[in-house]
Amino acid sequence: MDQPLPSFRKPPVIETALSVQFQPLKRMSNAHLGLFWHRVRNNYPKLQDADPIEPQIERFGTELPRARFPQLRIAASHPAARLRMSSEDGHVMLQLQNGRLVFNWRRLDGENKYPRWTQVEPQFQAALRELKAFAEAEGLGFIEPNQWEVTYVNHLVRGREWSDPSEWHDVLPGVIGATKTVSAGGFESMGCHAHFTLPDDAGRLHVEVTHGFAGPDEDADELLIVQLTARGGIDESRDVSAGLAMGRESIVRSFAEITGGRVRTEVWEQEATTR
């Protein structure tokens, strides 16, 4: 699209994640995660173990699953792992497992300003280049990406974007319907999922809205959490960079389209173009 992307001076985004899924390397073990960390530890000195992320593949047409059945899963003798490597201040994180690389930016306080795509995407690309060089140097083979993924997580805070659940329809008119016609009582809570196919079946946009709190403390902010994830395949017509750019554009445009005009202009201070 030639039209400029929407942009906000005070966006509600609290986390972004750029990810590439690749064909697992047969010779890669959990020990190699630690070896990779030694290459990037100056930028990501903090470590944390995590369970691996399940593989995700967007399918279309005749490849769509028709039914889901319980399956017996037998654990490997040496379970796979995911290594989470964070910067000293915790605002950026690099995650690696055999089959996936993820770069996250996280807002941990009110002063941590969203760094914009032009800063986040190059950091992911640098990490991917480092991983490719590491795999070749260690004789593990070549990184063969098969799926790109972009996620934006937004916190819509009670007292800022909304004051009562009855206002959610005005805040998110693109995904939440009117509730005033229900006579059972006052509207209290809800959650929803919406899925959109990208042009030419290049991928999907998944929108998830949940109602919750920022933490366990009694004074924690009450939130509407709006997560948008775009995901698609990689082939001869679309590489990782093109896929990520498509995912980012679909998320930014769709977020502006599903949210109400009042919060876009008065709370997030919408601008004409993105940076």
Residue frames as qw, qx, qy, qz and C-alpha x, y, z in Angstrom:
[[0.000, 0.887, 0.462, 0.000, 0.00, 0.00, 0.00],
 [0.422, 0.451, -0.011, 0.786, 1.21, 3.48, -0.87],
 [0.346, -0.817, -0.124, -0.444, -0.73, 5.27, 1.86],
 [0.129, 0.509, -0.643, 0.558, 1.32, 6.15, 4.96],
 [0.528, -0.289, -0.783, 0.155, 0.90, 4.00, 8.04],
 [0.431, -0.830, -0.163, -0.315, -0.93, 5.36, 11.09],
 [0.531, 0.182, -0.514, 0.649, 1.33, 6.52, 13.89],
 [0.491, -0.801, -0.310, -0.143, 0.83, 7.63, 17.50],
 [0.115, 0.720, -0.431, 0.532, 2.85, 9.92, 19.72],
 [0.379, -0.372, 0.686, -0.498, 1.78, 7.88, 22.78],
 [0.675, 0.052, -0.640, -0.364, 1.13, 4.34, 21.51],
 [0.746, -0.451, 0.269, -0.410, -0.23, 1.81, 24.03],
 [0.871, 0.249, -0.419, 0.060, 2.18, -0.90, 22.86],
 [0.553, -0.723, 0.389, -0.140, 4.07, -2.51, 25.74],
 [0.595, -0.319, 0.698, 0.239, 5.82, -5.30, 23.83],
 [0.683, 0.580, -0.267, -0.355, 6.85, -6.20, 20.29],
 [0.676, -0.287, 0.663, 0.141, 8.27, -9.51, 19.13],
 [0.582, 0.605, -0.407, -0.360, 9.89, -10.36, 15.79],
 [0.699, -0.257, 0.665, -0.056, 10.41, -14.04, 15.16],
 [0.562, 0.448, -0.579, -0.385, 11.65, -16.44, 12.53],
 [0.863, -0.150, 0.453, -0.166, 10.93, -20.14, 12.60],
 [0.354, 0.612, -0.655, -0.267, 13.44, -22.38, 10.85],
 [0.909, 0.053, -0.397, -0.117, 13.92, -26.05, 10.09],
 [0.685, -0.669, 0.287, -0.026, 15.44, -27.60, 13.26],
 [0.343, 0.683, -0.645, 0.005, 19.13, -28.40, 12.91],
 [0.932, -0.103, -0.339, -0.079, 19.77, -32.12, 13.38],
 [0.706, 0.112, -0.444, 0.541, 23.16, -31.63, 15.01],
 [0.082, -0.559, 0.223, -0.795, 22.11, -28.80, 17.33],
 [0.540, -0.367, -0.715, 0.250, 21.85, -29.64, 21.04],
 [0.343, -0.902, -0.259, -0.040, 20.90, -27.60, 24.09],
 [0.657, -0.439, 0.068, 0.609, 24.62, -27.10, 24.76],
 [0.415, 0.326, 0.346, 0.776, 24.86, -25.02, 21.58],
 [0.153, -0.889, -0.351, -0.251, 22.44, -22.48, 23.09],
 [0.558, -0.758, 0.019, 0.337, 25.08, -21.63, 25.66],
 [0.600, -0.060, 0.354, 0.715, 27.78, -21.42, 23.02],
 [0.196, 0.666, 0.424, 0.581, 25.64, -18.97, 21.04],
 [0.348, -0.907, -0.235, 0.025, 25.09, -16.86, 24.16],
 [0.622, -0.460, 0.137, 0.619, 28.86, -16.38, 24.46],
 [0.405, 0.303, 0.413, 0.758, 28.77, -14.64, 21.06],
 [0.104, -0.673, -0.345, -0.646, 26.07, -12.14, 22.13],
 [0.547, -0.539, -0.546, 0.336, 26.53, -11.90, 25.90],
 [0.271, -0.073, -0.113, 0.953, 27.83, -8.31, 25.78],
 [0.291, -0.216, -0.265, -0.893, 24.39, -7.17, 24.57],
 [0.767, -0.340, -0.285, -0.464, 22.35, -9.81, 26.44],
 [0.154, 0.446, -0.774, 0.422, 24.12, -10.60, 29.74],
 [0.526, -0.142, 0.584, -0.601, 21.11, -12.01, 31.64],
 [0.320, 0.088, -0.889, -0.314, 19.91, -15.60, 31.17],
 [0.600, -0.018, 0.513, -0.614, 16.73, -17.53, 31.83],
 [0.047, 0.007, 0.960, 0.274, 15.62, -21.00, 30.74],
 [0.583, 0.220, 0.184, -0.760, 12.14, -21.56, 29.30],
 [0.665, 0.222, 0.713, -0.010, 10.08, -24.28, 27.67],
 [0.208, -0.042, 0.605, 0.767, 10.28, -24.30, 23.86],
 [0.477, 0.385, 0.082, -0.786, 7.62, -22.62, 21.72],
 [0.677, 0.267, 0.686, 0.005, 5.54, -25.05, 19.70],
 [0.220, -0.029, 0.581, 0.783, 6.04, -24.81, 15.91],
 [0.385, 0.628, 0.399, -0.546, 3.41, -22.72, 14.10],
 [0.194, -0.007, 0.677, 0.710, 2.53, -22.99, 10.42],
 [0.468, 0.422, 0.197, -0.751, -0.29, -21.06, 8.75],
 [0.261, 0.098, 0.895, 0.349, -2.19, -23.32, 6.35],
 [0.419, 0.367, 0.000, -0.830, -4.77, -22.49, 3.72],
 [0.627, 0.265, -0.482, -0.551, -7.23, -24.19, 1.37],
 [0.896, -0.037, -0.408, -0.171, -7.00, -27.97, 1.34],
 [0.505, 0.237, -0.646, 0.521, -4.21, -27.86, 3.93],
 [0.397, -0.478, 0.246, -0.744, -6.55, -26.51, 6.62],
 [0.034, 0.040, -0.955, 0.292, -6.97, -28.96, 9.52],
 [0.490, -0.324, -0.523, -0.618, -10.48, -30.42, 9.53],
 [0.771, -0.566, -0.203, -0.211, -10.47, -31.81, 13.04],
 [0.074, 0.626, -0.652, 0.422, -8.28, -32.03, 16.09],
 [0.897, -0.278, -0.324, -0.119, -7.83, -35.21, 18.11],
 [0.543, -0.744, 0.387, -0.031, -5.82, -35.92, 21.27],
 [0.759, 0.483, -0.422, 0.113, -2.41, -37.31, 20.42],
 [0.851, -0.466, 0.003, 0.241, 0.01, -39.33, 22.50],
 [0.295, 0.868, -0.331, 0.225, 3.26, -37.40, 22.89],
 [0.909, -0.240, -0.118, 0.319, 6.46, -39.18, 23.94],
 [0.150, -0.958, 0.221, 0.100, 9.09, -36.91, 25.46],
 [0.682, 0.549, -0.417, 0.245, 12.65, -37.11, 24.18],
 [0.803, -0.312, -0.325, 0.391, 15.34, -38.33, 26.53],
 [0.375, -0.235, -0.088, 0.892, 16.92, -34.86, 26.33],
 [0.188, 0.822, 0.528, -0.101, 14.04, -32.36, 26.13],
 [0.390, 0.529, 0.167, 0.735, 14.52, -29.31, 23.97],
 [0.324, -0.632, -0.362, 0.604, 14.94, -25.95, 25.66],
 [0.258, 0.836, 0.205, 0.439, 14.59, -22.24, 24.93],
 [0.537, -0.252, -0.232, 0.771, 17.21, -19.77, 26.15],
 [0.018, 0.939, 0.295, 0.176, 16.04, -16.25, 27.00],
 [0.591, -0.060, -0.083, 0.800, 18.87, -13.70, 26.89],
 [0.051, -0.930, -0.361, -0.039, 18.11, -10.19, 28.16],
 [0.316, 0.652, -0.178, 0.666, 19.85, -6.83, 28.18],
 [0.307, 0.012, -0.621, 0.721, 21.09, -5.47, 31.50],
 [0.283, 0.008, 0.251, -0.926, 18.01, -3.23, 31.88],
 [0.350, 0.244, 0.881, -0.205, 15.66, -5.99, 30.70],
 [0.435, 0.564, 0.087, -0.696, 14.05, -3.93, 27.93],
 [0.638, 0.474, -0.470, -0.384, 15.25, -6.14, 25.09],
 [0.715, -0.236, 0.647, -0.122, 15.39, -9.91, 24.94],
 [0.476, 0.432, -0.667, -0.376, 16.74, -12.45, 22.48],
 [0.783, -0.133, 0.522, -0.312, 15.28, -15.97, 22.61],
 [0.409, 0.464, -0.720, -0.314, 16.71, -19.02, 20.89],
 [0.767, -0.094, 0.605, -0.190, 15.65, -22.63, 20.57],
 [0.253, -0.144, 0.823, 0.488, 16.40, -25.19, 17.89],
 [0.172, 0.511, 0.785, 0.306, 13.88, -24.04, 15.31],
 [0.036, -0.902, -0.372, -0.214, 13.12, -20.47, 16.36],
 [0.413, -0.024, -0.193, 0.890, 14.76, -17.09, 17.00],
 [0.137, -0.853, -0.482, -0.146, 12.80, -14.27, 18.68],
 [0.303, 0.137, -0.215, 0.918, 13.70, -10.66, 19.41],
 [0.257, -0.770, -0.584, -0.012, 11.53, -8.81, 21.97],
 [0.100, 0.333, -0.224, 0.910, 11.27, -5.21, 23.09],
 [0.409, -0.589, -0.694, 0.067, 9.40, -4.73, 26.37],
 [0.109, -0.658, 0.095, -0.739, 8.17, -1.63, 28.18],
 [0.575, -0.246, -0.692, 0.359, 8.97, -2.18, 31.83],
 [0.196, -0.537, -0.405, 0.713, 8.22, 1.34, 33.09],
 [0.287, 0.860, 0.381, -0.181, 6.46, 4.48, 31.96],
 [0.058, -0.838, 0.307, 0.448, 9.70, 6.12, 30.85],
 [0.458, -0.157, 0.774, 0.409, 10.68, 3.35, 28.45],
 [0.475, 0.570, -0.043, -0.669, 9.56, 4.81, 25.12],
 [0.858, 0.317, 0.403, 0.025, 8.64, 2.53, 22.22],
 [0.383, -0.508, 0.444, 0.631, 11.76, 2.57, 19.97],
 [0.575, 0.621, -0.111, -0.521, 9.86, 2.27, 16.64],
 [0.948, 0.248, 0.200, 0.008, 10.27, -0.31, 13.92],
 [0.543, 0.766, -0.274, 0.209, 13.33, 1.33, 12.37],
 [0.140, -0.667, 0.659, -0.320, 15.26, 0.51, 15.55],
 [0.771, -0.186, 0.532, -0.296, 13.70, -2.85, 16.45],
 [0.908, 0.400, 0.062, -0.103, 13.87, -4.60, 13.06],
 [0.464, 0.707, -0.504, 0.177, 17.63, -4.01, 12.49],
 [0.340, -0.520, 0.705, -0.342, 18.39, -5.53, 15.91],
 [0.880, 0.074, 0.404, -0.237, 16.47, -8.65, 14.95],
 [0.780, 0.605, -0.159, 0.011, 18.28, -8.87, 11.61],
 [0.107, 0.722, -0.637, 0.248, 21.64, -8.53, 13.37],
 [0.606, -0.303, 0.667, -0.312, 20.74, -11.41, 15.69],
 [0.907, 0.323, 0.215, -0.165, 19.65, -13.56, 12.73],
 [0.558, 0.716, -0.405, 0.110, 22.94, -12.91, 10.93],
 [0.201, -0.600, 0.710, -0.310, 24.80, -13.87, 14.10],
 [0.802, -0.059, 0.523, -0.284, 22.83, -17.12, 14.35],
 [0.848, 0.524, -0.044, -0.064, 23.53, -18.02, 10.72],
 [0.317, 0.728, -0.568, 0.217, 27.26, -17.41, 11.20],
 [0.461, -0.445, 0.682, -0.353, 27.25, -19.44, 14.42],
 [0.905, 0.137, 0.323, -0.242, 25.47, -22.41, 12.82],
 [0.759, 0.606, -0.227, 0.073, 27.96, -22.53, 9.96],
 [0.088, 0.717, -0.617, 0.312, 30.99, -22.06, 12.21],
 [0.537, -0.327, 0.690, -0.359, 29.90, -24.91, 14.49],
 [0.129, 0.153, -0.918, -0.341, 29.15, -27.24, 11.59],
 [0.382, 0.267, 0.720, -0.514, 25.45, -27.38, 12.40],
 [0.343, 0.482, 0.726, 0.351, 24.27, -26.68, 8.87],
 [0.044, 0.203, 0.210, 0.955, 22.39, -23.77, 7.36],
 [0.234, 0.370, 0.556, -0.706, 19.44, -21.85, 8.82],
 [0.038, -0.246, -0.740, -0.625, 16.42, -22.47, 6.56],
 [0.278, 0.160, 0.397, -0.860, 13.56, -20.14, 7.62],
 [0.041, -0.313, -0.879, -0.357, 10.02, -21.37, 6.96],
 [0.209, -0.788, -0.565, -0.129, 7.83, -18.89, 8.86],
 [0.184, 0.292, -0.213, 0.914, 7.97, -15.24, 9.89],
 [0.369, -0.679, -0.633, 0.033, 6.01, -13.74, 12.78],
 [0.101, 0.339, -0.187, 0.916, 5.38, -10.27, 14.25],
 [0.392, -0.623, -0.673, 0.079, 3.51, -9.58, 17.51],
 [0.005, -0.423, 0.181, -0.888, 2.42, -6.31, 19.12],
 [0.383, -0.507, -0.738, 0.229, 0.94, -6.34, 22.65],
 [0.057, -0.488, -0.031, -0.870, -1.08, -3.28, 23.74],
 [0.235, -0.382, -0.745, 0.493, -2.36, -2.38, 27.22],
 [0.194, -0.558, -0.296, -0.751, -5.56, -0.34, 27.31],
 [0.274, -0.056, -0.700, 0.657, -5.72, 0.85, 30.91],
 [0.261, -0.754, -0.599, -0.071, -8.77, 1.54, 33.03],
 [0.309, -0.811, -0.151, 0.474, -8.75, 5.23, 33.85],
 [0.195, -0.451, 0.435, 0.754, -6.86, 6.11, 30.66],
 [0.117, -0.016, -0.737, -0.666, -8.51, 4.51, 27.61],
 [0.510, -0.427, -0.594, -0.452, -11.70, 3.50, 29.44],
 [0.220, -0.358, 0.530, -0.737, -13.41, 3.82, 32.82],
 [0.680, 0.032, 0.554, -0.479, -16.11, 1.11, 32.61],
 [0.391, 0.003, 0.868, 0.305, -16.57, -2.07, 30.55],
 [0.434, 0.707, 0.524, -0.195, -19.64, -0.53, 28.97],
 [0.172, 0.867, -0.219, -0.414, -17.21, 1.74, 27.05],
 [0.532, -0.272, 0.713, 0.366, -15.28, -1.14, 25.45],
 [0.578, 0.575, 0.561, 0.144, -17.50, -1.09, 22.38],
 [0.217, 0.975, 0.007, -0.049, -16.40, 2.52, 21.72],
 [0.335, -0.731, 0.544, 0.239, -12.73, 1.69, 22.39],
 [0.225, -0.221, 0.883, 0.347, -12.66, -1.43, 20.19],
 [0.648, 0.382, 0.181, -0.634, -15.63, -1.10, 17.82],
 [0.502, 0.471, -0.621, -0.374, -13.94, -3.31, 15.22],
 [0.390, 0.119, -0.911, 0.060, -14.02, -6.43, 17.40],
 [0.006, -0.248, -0.794, 0.555, -16.51, -5.81, 20.24],
 [0.144, -0.510, -0.634, -0.563, -20.22, -5.51, 19.58],
 [0.323, -0.471, 0.113, -0.813, -22.80, -3.43, 21.46],
 [0.315, -0.123, -0.893, 0.298, -23.80, -4.82, 24.89],
 [0.219, -0.021, 0.319, -0.922, -26.39, -2.28, 26.03],
 [0.648, -0.059, -0.362, -0.667, -29.28, -4.29, 24.57],
 [0.540, -0.072, -0.827, 0.136, -28.63, -7.23, 26.93],
 [0.477, -0.628, -0.070, -0.611, -31.12, -7.04, 29.81],
 [0.811, -0.229, -0.507, 0.180, -29.51, -9.59, 32.15],
 [0.548, -0.757, -0.104, 0.340, -27.46, -6.94, 33.97],
 [0.026, 0.929, -0.284, -0.237, -24.39, -4.76, 33.74],
 [0.833, 0.469, -0.243, 0.165, -21.69, -5.78, 31.27],
 [0.645, -0.722, 0.235, 0.082, -18.65, -6.94, 33.28],
 [0.329, -0.557, 0.681, 0.344, -16.04, -8.75, 31.19],
 [0.872, 0.447, 0.129, -0.150, -15.29, -10.58, 27.97],
 [0.349, -0.495, 0.638, 0.476, -12.55, -11.94, 25.71],
 [0.764, 0.569, 0.180, -0.244, -12.47, -12.57, 21.99],
 [0.495, -0.269, 0.628, 0.538, -10.39, -13.90, 19.10],
 [0.605, 0.725, 0.103, -0.313, -10.52, -12.76, 15.47],
 [0.601, -0.208, 0.598, 0.487, -8.55, -14.08, 12.50],
 [0.469, 0.796, -0.002, -0.382, -7.97, -12.44, 9.12],
 [0.825, 0.149, 0.355, 0.413, -6.27, -13.88, 6.03],
 [0.146, -0.650, 0.264, 0.698, -3.65, -11.64, 4.43],
 [0.606, 0.630, -0.159, -0.458, -3.83, -10.96, 0.66],
 [0.646, 0.469, -0.584, -0.148, -3.00, -13.93, -1.60],
 [0.933, -0.329, -0.140, -0.032, -2.96, -16.23, 1.46],
 [0.441, 0.609, -0.465, 0.467, 0.43, -14.80, 2.38],
 [0.246, 0.056, -0.743, 0.620, -0.36, -15.29, 6.08],
 [0.372, -0.685, -0.601, -0.175, -2.85, -14.49, 8.82],
 [0.034, -0.436, 0.338, -0.833, -3.48, -11.75, 11.32],
 [0.516, -0.434, -0.732, 0.098, -4.66, -12.99, 14.72],
 [0.148, -0.520, 0.173, -0.823, -6.31, -10.51, 17.11],
 [0.548, -0.363, -0.730, 0.188, -6.84, -11.51, 20.74],
 [0.209, -0.589, 0.131, -0.769, -8.57, -9.33, 23.35],
 [0.602, -0.317, -0.696, 0.230, -8.46, -10.30, 27.02],
 [0.337, -0.804, 0.010, -0.490, -9.50, -8.59, 30.25],
 [0.818, -0.197, -0.401, 0.362, -7.05, -8.75, 33.13],
 [0.373, -0.922, 0.054, 0.082, -4.64, -6.97, 35.45],
 [0.408, 0.783, -0.433, 0.179, -1.03, -5.86, 35.13],
 [0.297, 0.339, -0.799, 0.399, 0.01, -7.87, 38.19],
 [0.499, -0.369, -0.781, 0.073, -1.14, -9.62, 41.37],
 [0.165, -0.130, -0.446, 0.870, -1.07, -6.53, 43.61],
 [0.110, 0.678, 0.674, -0.271, -4.35, -4.94, 44.62],
 [0.097, 0.805, 0.020, -0.585, -3.36, -1.62, 43.05],
 [0.384, -0.084, 0.700, 0.597, -2.29, -3.19, 39.72],
 [0.332, 0.296, -0.230, -0.866, -3.79, -1.57, 36.63],
 [0.645, 0.344, 0.653, -0.198, -6.94, -3.16, 35.21],
 [0.030, -0.427, 0.584, 0.690, -6.42, -3.74, 31.50],
 [0.845, 0.461, 0.181, -0.201, -7.83, -4.65, 28.17],
 [0.415, -0.464, 0.647, 0.440, -4.94, -6.53, 26.57],
 [0.723, 0.633, 0.065, -0.268, -5.00, -6.36, 22.78],
 [0.476, -0.419, 0.669, 0.388, -2.50, -8.67, 21.10],
 [0.712, 0.634, -0.052, -0.298, -2.05, -8.71, 17.33],
 [0.534, -0.372, 0.692, 0.311, 0.08, -11.42, 15.73],
 [0.685, 0.616, -0.182, -0.344, 0.79, -11.67, 12.00],
 [0.554, -0.356, 0.736, 0.158, 2.37, -14.86, 10.71],
 [0.770, 0.562, -0.035, -0.299, 3.14, -16.30, 7.28],
 [0.926, 0.003, 0.267, 0.266, 5.35, -18.55, 5.22],
 [0.095, -0.761, 0.451, 0.456, 8.70, -17.96, 3.55],
 [0.817, 0.294, 0.461, 0.183, 9.36, -19.05, -0.02],
 [0.552, 0.159, 0.344, 0.743, 10.92, -17.86, -3.29],
 [0.065, 0.717, 0.375, 0.584, 8.51, -14.91, -3.50],
 [0.365, -0.840, 0.024, -0.401, 8.88, -13.66, 0.07],
 [0.574, 0.205, -0.610, 0.506, 11.93, -13.72, 2.35],
 [0.430, -0.465, -0.604, 0.485, 12.13, -12.99, 6.08],
 [0.129, -0.208, -0.087, 0.966, 12.47, -9.22, 5.67],
 [0.292, -0.170, -0.472, -0.814, 9.51, -8.95, 3.30],
 [0.494, -0.436, -0.747, -0.091, 7.39, -11.13, 5.55],
 [0.357, -0.416, -0.489, 0.679, 8.17, -9.08, 8.65],
 [0.026, 0.085, -0.118, -0.989, 7.40, -5.84, 6.78],
 [0.409, -0.299, -0.626, -0.593, 4.05, -7.26, 5.65],
 [0.499, -0.451, -0.710, 0.210, 3.25, -8.40, 9.18],
 [0.238, -0.303, -0.299, 0.873, 4.10, -5.04, 10.69],
 [0.177, -0.050, -0.298, -0.937, 1.97, -3.19, 8.14],
 [0.471, -0.379, -0.703, -0.374, -1.03, -5.44, 8.64],
 [0.450, -0.447, -0.624, 0.456, -0.81, -5.01, 12.43],
 [0.144, -0.231, -0.141, 0.952, -0.40, -1.22, 12.41],
 [0.282, -0.132, -0.427, -0.849, -3.21, -0.62, 9.91],
 [0.510, -0.388, -0.738, -0.211, -5.56, -3.10, 11.54],
 [0.358, -0.368, -0.580, 0.633, -5.00, -1.72, 15.04],
 [0.062, 0.151, 0.010, -0.987, -5.99, 1.75, 13.86],
 [0.405, -0.141, -0.576, -0.696, -9.04, 0.28, 12.08],
 [0.530, -0.388, -0.753, -0.026, -10.41, -1.71, 15.02],
 [0.324, -0.359, -0.492, 0.724, -9.94, 1.04, 17.62],
 [0.057, 0.861, 0.503, -0.040, -12.17, 4.06, 18.23],
 [0.361, 0.706, 0.063, 0.606, -11.48, 7.59, 17.10],
 [0.398, -0.884, 0.039, -0.240, -11.54, 9.08, 20.61],
 [0.791, -0.507, 0.235, 0.251, -8.70, 6.97, 22.00],
 [0.744, 0.316, 0.216, 0.548, -6.69, 7.31, 18.79],
 [0.236, 0.734, 0.068, 0.633, -6.77, 11.11, 18.84],
 [0.388, -0.823, 0.077, -0.407, -7.20, 12.10, 22.50],
 [0.815, -0.527, 0.241, 0.023, -5.22, 9.39, 24.29],
 [0.830, -0.046, 0.342, 0.438, -2.66, 8.07, 21.79],
 [0.035, 0.811, -0.157, -0.563, -2.35, 11.34, 19.81],
 [0.775, 0.326, 0.479, 0.254, -2.49, 9.91, 16.31],
 [0.114, -0.597, 0.357, 0.709, -0.13, 11.43, 13.73],
 [0.649, 0.569, -0.149, -0.483, -0.35, 11.46, 9.96],
 [0.766, 0.428, -0.480, -0.004, 2.46, 9.01, 9.22],
 [0.896, -0.419, 0.024, 0.143, 4.62, 6.48, 10.96],
 [0.065, 0.862, -0.502, 0.000, 8.36, 6.76, 11.56]]
